[in-house]
């Protein structure tokens, strides 16, 4: 089964109104902005989406909004973060029914699975759906280690077509995974694209950062893949302070949303507990970084 997911696939934030309710109009604008920026796909229910803080009913409304806006223009990837096979399958089938073309599946993590259990888990989720499955290797979030030989074993399962590598140091891990999986399996990076150029140099063919700077990252990736690597590195160096600011534990979600508010894409930077809002000094530091970037309004 060939992979549909590759290239620049931002993880959409989930906009909330001041009272904490969903802002679906803001989500639609945000999705339209991704398409206008030339992305190769969009994703939701990842860590950057505050997927951990969404109800099942909200997930349905969010994914319906996104698929309506995208209308088949690019693949839509839905995160699955169930902590058992049964709950993961429930999320996976719901996302498939609502039009997701691929599922980004975290391993179960509250009870740490063995390698055999991981193979059973991903095999059961893949067998229980008919869309593409992405293995999400994110030990920082899950505490579940997936060595490259295990990832290669998982990629032998039907419908597993891609891997998102977020285990630091990510570039060496990307290279090790690329060496072991078939060419039909796409290897992508995450971690807000912090090491995207190194990951691409090691064989990655995609990245899944947060969603506030796709218009700035897309030309960097185009330059790099088309051989203009000095230009790509120079442009990425200017973007890197924002990338790093959005990787801070606890406030990353508020950082993403503060940028989106400044760009006129959403109305409020509201986050849900346990995500934390920005304090005054952090907000000032972030806007000082943004002042140095060629940000266009959305």
C-alpha positions, 0 to 999 in steps of 0.5 A: 500500500503506497503512502499518501502522507509526505512533505509538509503536514502541519498539526492544526491547533484547536482554537477555543473561544474565551469561554473554552468552547470550540471556535470552529470558524477559526479552525476553518480559517486556519485550515484554509491558511494551510492550503493557501501556504502550499502544504502537502497535508494537514493533521489534527488530534496530535500533541499540538492540537491539544488532542489530550483535552478534547471530548469524542463529540468535539473530535467529531465536530473538529474533523468534520470542519477540517474535511469539509474545508480540505474537500480532498485537496490534500490528505487529512491525518487524524491522531489516535491516542487511545490507551488500549486497543479497544479505545484506539480502535474506537477513535480510529474507526470514528476518524475513518468514518469522518473522512481521514485518509490516514491515522497517526497512532500513538502506542498505548502508554499508561501501561507500557507494552512489550514489543510483542504487544506493540506488534499486536496493537498496531496489527489490530488497529490496522486490521480494524480500519481500511485507511493508512496507519502512521506509527508515531514514535514519541517516547518523550510523550509516551515513555514507550521506546521503539528501537529501529528494528521494532519499527521495521517489524511494525512496518511489515504489517498491512496498511502501515505506510509511514512513521513519524520519528520524534525520539531525540536525537531525531536525525540519527533515528530517522537515518536508522529507520530509513535504512531498515524500512521499505522504500514504500514507507514514508519516514517523517519528522516532528518536534516542531521541525526543529531538526527538519533539514538534518532529518531530510538529509538522512532520508526523511520525506516529510515533517509535521510541525505546528501550524503557525508558520507553513508559509515560511517553512514550505519554501525552505523545504523546497529549496532544500529538496531542490538542491539549494541547501545554503539558501534553505539553511539561511532561511531556516536559521531565521525561523529557528527562534520561533520553532524553539520558542514553540517547543517549551513544555507547558506553554507550547500550545499557548505559543502556537495560538499567540502567533495565530492570533497575531496573524489574524487566523484565530480570535483567542489564544485560549488553552485548556488545562493542563496547557498553560497560558503565556505570562506577560514576559513570555508574550513580549519575548515571543512578539520580539521574535515575530517582529523579525519575521516576514509574517503576513496576515492570514 
